[in-house]
Amino acid sequence: MAKTSVIARSKKKMKFSTRQKNRCFRCGRGNGFMRDFGVCRICFRELANEGMLPGVRKSSW
């Protein structure tokens, strides 16, 4: 879980667009971000196991 100050700072409009950092909308984590879903890898796994992400299934082979 990211600090609230880091999350608040990232929501502010940056002076330059290259300074923007993709962050998970649930926990604010900046690393392990999945662009297709807008969440980090940890939240992705939690949401996928709960069946909250349409079209995502646990693979088995």
mmCIF file as gemmi writes it, N, C-alpha and C atoms, coordinates in Angstrom:
data_model
loop_
_atom_site.group_PDB
_atom_site.id
_atom_site.type_symbol
_atom_site.label_atom_id
_atom_site.label_alt_id
_atom_site.label_comp_id
_atom_site.label_asym_id
_atom_site.label_entity_id
_atom_site.label_seq_id
_atom_site.pdbx_PDB_ins_code
_atom_site.Cartn_x
_atom_site.Cartn_y
_atom_site.Cartn_z
_atom_site.occupancy
_atom_site.B_iso_or_equiv
_atom_site.pdbx_formal_charge
_atom_site.auth_seq_id
_atom_site.auth_asym_id
_atom_site.pdbx_PDB_model_num
ATOM 1 N N . MET Axp A 1 ? 0.847 -1.179 0 1 0 ? 1 A 1
ATOM 2 C CA . MET Axp A 1 ? 0 0 0 1 0 ? 1 A 1
ATOM 3 C C . MET Axp A 1 ? 0.889 1.236 0 1 0 ? 1 A 1
ATOM 4 N N . ALA Axp A 2 ? 0.673 2.104 -0.967 1 0 ? 2 A 1
ATOM 5 C CA . ALA Axp A 2 ? 1.452 3.326 -1.065 1 0 ? 2 A 1
ATOM 6 C C . ALA Axp A 2 ? 0.986 4.331 -0.01 1 0 ? 2 A 1
ATOM 7 N N . LYS Axp A 3 ? 1.906 5.217 0.38 1 0 ? 3 A 1
ATOM 8 C CA . LYS Axp A 3 ? 1.546 6.248 1.347 1 0 ? 3 A 1
ATOM 9 C C . LYS Axp A 3 ? 0.505 7.178 0.736 1 0 ? 3 A 1
ATOM 10 N N . THR Axp A 4 ? -0.351 7.725 1.565 1 0 ? 4 A 1
ATOM 11 C CA . THR Axp A 4 ? -1.405 8.607 1.063 1 0 ? 4 A 1
ATOM 12 C C . THR Axp A 4 ? -0.82 9.861 0.444 1 0 ? 4 A 1
ATOM 13 N N . SER Axp A 5 ? 0.342 10.312 0.936 1 0 ? 5 A 1
ATOM 14 C CA . SER Axp A 5 ? 0.956 11.501 0.358 1 0 ? 5 A 1
ATOM 15 C C . SER Axp A 5 ? 1.449 11.233 -1.06 1 0 ? 5 A 1
ATOM 16 N N . VAL Axp A 6 ? 1.937 10.023 -1.321 1 0 ? 6 A 1
ATOM 17 C CA . VAL Axp A 6 ? 2.404 9.658 -2.658 1 0 ? 6 A 1
ATOM 18 C C . VAL Axp A 6 ? 1.224 9.562 -3.618 1 0 ? 6 A 1
ATOM 19 N N . ILE Axp A 7 ? 0.117 8.989 -3.154 1 0 ? 7 A 1
ATOM 20 C CA . ILE Axp A 7 ? -1.078 8.874 -3.986 1 0 ? 7 A 1
ATOM 21 C C . ILE Axp A 7 ? -1.629 10.256 -4.313 1 0 ? 7 A 1
ATOM 22 N N . ALA Axp A 8 ? -1.693 11.13 -3.313 1 0 ? 8 A 1
ATOM 23 C CA . ALA Axp A 8 ? -2.204 12.482 -3.527 1 0 ? 8 A 1
ATOM 24 C C . ALA Axp A 8 ? -1.321 13.26 -4.492 1 0 ? 8 A 1
ATOM 25 N N . ARG Axp A 9 ? -0.009 13.083 -4.377 1 0 ? 9 A 1
ATOM 26 C CA . ARG Axp A 9 ? 0.918 13.768 -5.269 1 0 ? 9 A 1
ATOM 27 C C . ARG Axp A 9 ? 0.765 13.28 -6.71 1 0 ? 9 A 1
ATOM 28 N N . SER Axp A 10 ? 0.5 11.994 -6.894 1 0 ? 10 A 1
ATOM 29 C CA . SER Axp A 10 ? 0.374 11.454 -8.244 1 0 ? 10 A 1
ATOM 30 C C . SER Axp A 10 ? -0.933 11.872 -8.907 1 0 ? 10 A 1
ATOM 31 N N . LYS Axp A 11 ? -1.959 12.184 -8.119 1 0 ? 11 A 1
ATOM 32 C CA . LYS Axp A 11 ? -3.238 12.617 -8.689 1 0 ? 11 A 1
ATOM 33 C C . LYS Axp A 11 ? -3.197 14.057 -9.167 1 0 ? 11 A 1
ATOM 34 N N . LYS Axp A 12 ? -2.238 14.82 -8.655 1 0 ? 12 A 1
ATOM 35 C CA . LYS Axp A 12 ? -2.105 16.217 -9.06 1 0 ? 12 A 1
ATOM 36 C C . LYS Axp A 12 ? -1.601 16.297 -10.497 1 0 ? 12 A 1
ATOM 37 N N . LYS Axp A 13 ? -2.053 17.283 -11.256 1 0 ? 13 A 1
ATOM 38 C CA . LYS Axp A 13 ? -1.61 17.441 -12.636 1 0 ? 13 A 1
ATOM 39 C C . LYS Axp A 13 ? -0.137 17.824 -12.653 1 0 ? 13 A 1
ATOM 40 N N . MET Axp A 14 ? 0.632 17.069 -13.424 1 0 ? 14 A 1
ATOM 41 C CA . MET Axp A 14 ? 2.062 17.304 -13.503 1 0 ? 14 A 1
ATOM 42 C C . MET Axp A 14 ? 2.384 18.434 -14.471 1 0 ? 14 A 1
ATOM 43 N N . LYS Axp A 15 ? 3.534 19.065 -14.257 1 0 ? 15 A 1
ATOM 44 C CA . LYS Axp A 15 ? 3.969 20.147 -15.124 1 0 ? 15 A 1
ATOM 45 C C . LYS Axp A 15 ? 4.265 19.623 -16.523 1 0 ? 15 A 1
ATOM 46 N N . PHE Axp A 16 ? 4.878 18.444 -16.594 1 0 ? 16 A 1
ATOM 47 C CA . PHE Axp A 16 ? 5.186 17.81 -17.869 1 0 ? 16 A 1
ATOM 48 C C . PHE Axp A 16 ? 4.538 16.431 -17.897 1 0 ? 16 A 1
ATOM 49 N N . SER Axp A 17 ? 4.027 16.037 -19.07 1 0 ? 17 A 1
ATOM 50 C CA . SER Axp A 17 ? 3.288 14.776 -19.162 1 0 ? 17 A 1
ATOM 51 C C . SER Axp A 17 ? 4.183 13.558 -18.934 1 0 ? 17 A 1
ATOM 52 N N . THR Axp A 18 ? 5.486 13.674 -19.165 1 0 ? 18 A 1
ATOM 53 C CA . THR Axp A 18 ? 6.376 12.527 -18.988 1 0 ? 18 A 1
ATOM 54 C C . THR Axp A 18 ? 6.609 12.2 -17.515 1 0 ? 18 A 1
ATOM 55 N N . ARG Axp A 19 ? 6.221 13.079 -16.628 1 0 ? 19 A 1
ATOM 56 C CA . ARG Axp A 19 ? 6.393 12.827 -15.192 1 0 ? 19 A 1
ATOM 57 C C . ARG Axp A 19 ? 5.272 11.983 -14.603 1 0 ? 19 A 1
ATOM 58 N N . GLN Axp A 20 ? 4.212 11.745 -15.372 1 0 ? 20 A 1
ATOM 59 C CA . GLN Axp A 20 ? 3.091 10.982 -14.858 1 0 ? 20 A 1
ATOM 60 C C . GLN Axp A 20 ? 3.498 9.535 -14.612 1 0 ? 20 A 1
ATOM 61 N N . LYS Axp A 21 ? 3.006 8.979 -13.519 1 0 ? 21 A 1
ATOM 62 C CA . LYS Axp A 21 ? 3.309 7.6 -13.134 1 0 ? 21 A 1
ATOM 63 C C . LYS Axp A 21 ? 2.001 6.834 -13.062 1 0 ? 21 A 1
ATOM 64 N N . ASN Axp A 22 ? 1.945 5.705 -13.748 1 0 ? 22 A 1
ATOM 65 C CA . ASN Axp A 22 ? 0.758 4.856 -13.669 1 0 ? 22 A 1
ATOM 66 C C . ASN Axp A 22 ? 0.696 4.214 -12.285 1 0 ? 22 A 1
ATOM 67 N N . ARG Axp A 23 ? -0.46 4.326 -11.649 1 0 ? 23 A 1
ATOM 68 C CA . ARG Axp A 23 ? -0.643 3.748 -10.321 1 0 ? 23 A 1
ATOM 69 C C . ARG Axp A 23 ? -1.947 2.97 -10.275 1 0 ? 23 A 1
ATOM 70 N N . CYS Axp A 24 ? -1.942 1.949 -9.452 1 0 ? 24 A 1
ATOM 71 C CA . CYS Axp A 24 ? -3.131 1.127 -9.239 1 0 ? 24 A 1
ATOM 72 C C . CYS Axp A 24 ? -4.221 1.982 -8.594 1 0 ? 24 A 1
ATOM 73 N N . PHE Axp A 25 ? -5.449 1.852 -9.097 1 0 ? 25 A 1
ATOM 74 C CA . PHE Axp A 25 ? -6.524 2.686 -8.538 1 0 ? 25 A 1
ATOM 75 C C . PHE Axp A 25 ? -6.997 2.156 -7.193 1 0 ? 25 A 1
ATOM 76 N N . ARG Axp A 26 ? -6.702 0.894 -6.878 1 0 ? 26 A 1
ATOM 77 C CA . ARG Axp A 26 ? -7.134 0.334 -5.593 1 0 ? 26 A 1
ATOM 78 C C . ARG Axp A 26 ? -6.165 0.636 -4.47 1 0 ? 26 A 1
ATOM 79 N N . CYS Axp A 27 ? -4.864 0.373 -4.701 1 0 ? 27 A 1
ATOM 80 C CA . CYS Axp A 27 ? -3.91 0.491 -3.595 1 0 ? 27 A 1
ATOM 81 C C . CYS Axp A 27 ? -2.86 1.578 -3.824 1 0 ? 27 A 1
ATOM 82 N N . GLY Axp A 28 ? -2.745 2.1 -5.028 1 0 ? 28 A 1
ATOM 83 C CA . GLY Axp A 28 ? -1.789 3.16 -5.293 1 0 ? 28 A 1
ATOM 84 C C . GLY Axp A 28 ? -0.396 2.679 -5.629 1 0 ? 28 A 1
ATOM 85 N N . ARG Axp A 29 ? -0.224 1.369 -5.784 1 0 ? 29 A 1
ATOM 86 C CA . ARG Axp A 29 ? 1.09 0.805 -6.087 1 0 ? 29 A 1
ATOM 87 C C . ARG Axp A 29 ? 1.543 1.239 -7.484 1 0 ? 29 A 1
ATOM 88 N N . GLY Axp A 30 ? 2.829 1.61 -7.594 1 0 ? 30 A 1
ATOM 89 C CA . GLY Axp A 30 ? 3.367 2.084 -8.864 1 0 ? 30 A 1
ATOM 90 C C . GLY Axp A 30 ? 4.075 1.019 -9.664 1 0 ? 30 A 1
ATOM 91 N N . ASN Axp A 31 ? 4.616 -0.001 -8.99 1 0 ? 31 A 1
ATOM 92 C CA . ASN Axp A 31 ? 5.325 -1.071 -9.692 1 0 ? 31 A 1
ATOM 93 C C . ASN Axp A 31 ? 4.384 -2.23 -9.981 1 0 ? 31 A 1
ATOM 94 N N . GLY Axp A 32 ? 4.68 -2.97 -11.039 1 0 ? 32 A 1
ATOM 95 C CA . GLY Axp A 32 ? 3.862 -4.122 -11.393 1 0 ? 32 A 1
ATOM 96 C C . GLY Axp A 32 ? 2.497 -3.72 -11.905 1 0 ? 32 A 1
ATOM 97 N N . PHE Axp A 33 ? 2.409 -2.593 -12.6 1 0 ? 33 A 1
ATOM 98 C CA . PHE Axp A 33 ? 1.142 -2.048 -13.076 1 0 ? 33 A 1
ATOM 99 C C . PHE Axp A 33 ? 0.766 -2.685 -14.404 1 0 ? 33 A 1
ATOM 100 N N . MET Axp A 34 ? -0.5 -3.087 -14.545 1 0 ? 34 A 1
ATOM 101 C CA . MET Axp A 34 ? -1 -3.664 -15.792 1 0 ? 34 A 1
ATOM 102 C C . MET Axp A 34 ? -1.897 -2.644 -16.463 1 0 ? 34 A 1
ATOM 103 N N . ARG Axp A 35 ? -1.457 -2.146 -17.616 1 0 ? 35 A 1
ATOM 104 C CA . ARG Axp A 35 ? -2.201 -1.094 -18.302 1 0 ? 35 A 1
ATOM 105 C C . ARG Axp A 35 ? -3.585 -1.521 -18.752 1 0 ? 35 A 1
ATOM 106 N N . ASP Axp A 36 ? -3.705 -2.769 -19.198 1 0 ? 36 A 1
ATOM 107 C CA . ASP Axp A 36 ? -4.988 -3.243 -19.729 1 0 ? 36 A 1
ATOM 108 C C . ASP Axp A 36 ? -6.097 -3.179 -18.692 1 0 ? 36 A 1
ATOM 109 N N . PHE Axp A 37 ? -5.751 -3.361 -17.437 1 0 ? 37 A 1
ATOM 110 C CA . PHE Axp A 37 ? -6.758 -3.418 -16.38 1 0 ? 37 A 1
ATOM 111 C C . PHE Axp A 37 ? -6.687 -2.229 -15.432 1 0 ? 37 A 1
ATOM 112 N N . GLY Axp A 38 ? -5.584 -1.499 -15.402 1 0 ? 38 A 1
ATOM 113 C CA . GLY Axp A 38 ? -5.455 -0.339 -14.534 1 0 ? 38 A 1
ATOM 114 C C . GLY Axp A 38 ? -5.181 -0.674 -13.083 1 0 ? 38 A 1
ATOM 115 N N . VAL Axp A 39 ? -4.694 -1.892 -12.829 1 0 ? 39 A 1
ATOM 116 C CA . VAL Axp A 39 ? -4.4 -2.313 -11.471 1 0 ? 39 A 1
ATOM 117 C C . VAL Axp A 39 ? -3.011 -2.936 -11.42 1 0 ? 39 A 1
ATOM 118 N N . CYS Axp A 40 ? -2.481 -3.076 -10.211 1 0 ? 40 A 1
ATOM 119 C CA . CYS Axp A 40 ? -1.18 -3.723 -10.039 1 0 ? 40 A 1
ATOM 120 C C . CYS Axp A 40 ? -1.37 -5.236 -10.08 1 0 ? 40 A 1
ATOM 121 N N . ARG Axp A 41 ? -0.251 -5.954 -10.091 1 0 ? 41 A 1
ATOM 122 C CA . ARG Axp A 41 ? -0.309 -7.41 -10.222 1 0 ? 41 A 1
ATOM 123 C C . ARG Axp A 41 ? -0.986 -8.071 -9.024 1 0 ? 41 A 1
ATOM 124 N N . ILE Axp A 42 ? -0.84 -7.479 -7.844 1 0 ? 42 A 1
ATOM 125 C CA . ILE Axp A 42 ? -1.426 -8.064 -6.643 1 0 ? 42 A 1
ATOM 126 C C . ILE Axp A 42 ? -2.948 -7.904 -6.651 1 0 ? 42 A 1
ATOM 127 N N . CYS Axp A 43 ? -3.399 -6.7 -6.972 1 0 ? 43 A 1
ATOM 128 C CA . CYS Axp A 43 ? -4.841 -6.455 -7.043 1 0 ? 43 A 1
ATOM 129 C C . CYS Axp A 43 ? -5.464 -7.215 -8.215 1 0 ? 43 A 1
ATOM 130 N N . PHE Axp A 44 ? -4.701 -7.371 -9.309 1 0 ? 44 A 1
ATOM 131 C CA . PHE Axp A 44 ? -5.185 -8.142 -10.448 1 0 ? 44 A 1
ATOM 132 C C . PHE Axp A 44 ? -5.484 -9.57 -10.034 1 0 ? 44 A 1
ATOM 133 N N . ARG Axp A 45 ? -4.576 -10.159 -9.283 1 0 ? 45 A 1
ATOM 134 C CA . ARG Axp A 45 ? -4.77 -11.537 -8.845 1 0 ? 45 A 1
ATOM 135 C C . ARG Axp A 45 ? -5.976 -11.666 -7.925 1 0 ? 45 A 1
ATOM 136 N N . GLU Axp A 46 ? -6.128 -10.715 -7.011 1 0 ? 46 A 1
ATOM 137 C CA . GLU Axp A 46 ? -7.271 -10.748 -6.097 1 0 ? 46 A 1
ATOM 138 C C . GLU Axp A 46 ? -8.586 -10.617 -6.857 1 0 ? 46 A 1
ATOM 139 N N . LEU Axp A 47 ? -8.641 -9.654 -7.787 1 0 ? 47 A 1
ATOM 140 C CA . LEU Axp A 47 ? -9.869 -9.437 -8.554 1 0 ? 47 A 1
ATOM 141 C C . LEU Axp A 47 ? -10.171 -10.617 -9.477 1 0 ? 47 A 1
ATOM 142 N N . ALA Axp A 48 ? -9.122 -11.21 -10.076 1 0 ? 48 A 1
ATOM 143 C CA . ALA Axp A 48 ? -9.329 -12.35 -10.973 1 0 ? 48 A 1
ATOM 144 C C . ALA Axp A 48 ? -9.844 -13.564 -10.203 1 0 ? 48 A 1
ATOM 145 N N . ASN Axp A 49 ? -9.326 -13.8 -9.022 1 0 ? 49 A 1
ATOM 146 C CA . ASN Axp A 49 ? -9.783 -14.939 -8.216 1 0 ? 49 A 1
ATOM 147 C C . ASN Axp A 49 ? -11.22 -14.766 -7.752 1 0 ? 49 A 1
ATOM 148 N N . GLU Axp A 50 ? -11.636 -13.511 -7.548 1 0 ? 50 A 1
ATOM 149 C CA . GLU Axp A 50 ? -13.02 -13.231 -7.149 1 0 ? 50 A 1
ATOM 150 C C . GLU Axp A 50 ? -13.971 -13.245 -8.337 1 0 ? 50 A 1
ATOM 151 N N . GLY Axp A 51 ? -13.412 -13.263 -9.565 1 0 ? 51 A 1
ATOM 152 C CA . GLY Axp A 51 ? -14.247 -13.25 -10.763 1 0 ? 51 A 1
ATOM 153 C C . GLY Axp A 51 ? -14.746 -11.871 -11.123 1 0 ? 51 A 1
ATOM 154 N N . MET Axp A 52 ? -14.054 -10.829 -10.676 1 0 ? 52 A 1
ATOM 155 C CA . MET Axp A 52 ? -14.483 -9.452 -10.921 1 0 ? 52 A 1
ATOM 156 C C . MET Axp A 52 ? -13.987 -8.912 -12.258 1 0 ? 52 A 1
ATOM 157 N N . LEU Axp A 53 ? -13.037 -9.582 -12.896 1 0 ? 53 A 1
ATOM 158 C CA . LEU Axp A 53 ? -12.495 -9.137 -14.184 1 0 ? 53 A 1
ATOM 159 C C . LEU Axp A 53 ? -13.095 -10 -15.291 1 0 ? 53 A 1
ATOM 160 N N . PRO Axp A 54 ? -13.908 -9.413 -16.168 1 0 ? 54 A 1
ATOM 161 C CA . PRO Axp A 54 ? -14.528 -10.222 -17.21 1 0 ? 54 A 1
ATOM 162 C C . PRO Axp A 54 ? -13.495 -10.719 -18.225 1 0 ? 54 A 1
ATOM 163 N N . GLY Axp A 55 ? -13.631 -11.972 -18.612 1 0 ? 55 A 1
ATOM 164 C CA . GLY Axp A 55 ? -12.747 -12.552 -19.608 1 0 ? 55 A 1
ATOM 165 C C . GLY Axp A 55 ? -11.453 -13.098 -19.065 1 0 ? 55 A 1
ATOM 166 N N . VAL Axp A 56 ? -11.249 -13.062 -17.752 1 0 ? 56 A 1
ATOM 167 C CA . VAL Axp A 56 ? -9.999 -13.556 -17.157 1 0 ? 56 A 1
ATOM 168 C C . VAL Axp A 56 ? -10.322 -14.839 -16.396 1 0 ? 56 A 1
ATOM 169 N N . ARG Axp A 57 ? -9.586 -15.905 -16.752 1 0 ? 57 A 1
ATOM 170 C CA . ARG Axp A 57 ? -9.749 -17.19 -16.071 1 0 ? 57 A 1
ATOM 171 C C . ARG Axp A 57 ? -8.4 -17.665 -15.589 1 0 ? 57 A 1
ATOM 172 N N . LYS Axp A 58 ? -8.412 -18.469 -14.566 1 0 ? 58 A 1
ATOM 173 C CA . LYS Axp A 58 ? -7.179 -19.097 -14.104 1 0 ? 58 A 1
ATOM 174 C C . LYS Axp A 58 ? -6.81 -20.193 -15.085 1 0 ? 58 A 1
ATOM 175 N N . SER Axp A 59 ? -5.571 -20.178 -15.529 1 0 ? 59 A 1
ATOM 176 C CA . SER Axp A 59 ? -5.152 -21.151 -16.534 1 0 ? 59 A 1
ATOM 177 C C . SER Axp A 59 ? -4.759 -22.465 -15.875 1 0 ? 59 A 1
ATOM 178 N N . SER Axp A 60 ? -4.982 -23.538 -16.605 1 0 ? 60 A 1
ATOM 179 C CA . SER Axp A 60 ? -4.529 -24.848 -16.168 1 0 ? 60 A 1
ATOM 180 C C . SER Axp A 60 ? -4.209 -25.662 -17.412 1 0 ? 60 A 1
ATOM 181 N N . TRP Axp A 61 ? -3.129 -26.406 -17.346 1 0 ? 61 A 1
ATOM 182 C CA . TRP Axp A 61 ? -2.741 -27.225 -18.493 1 0 ? 61 A 1
ATOM 183 C C . TRP Axp A 61 ? -2.066 -28.478 -18.052 1 0 ? 61 A 1
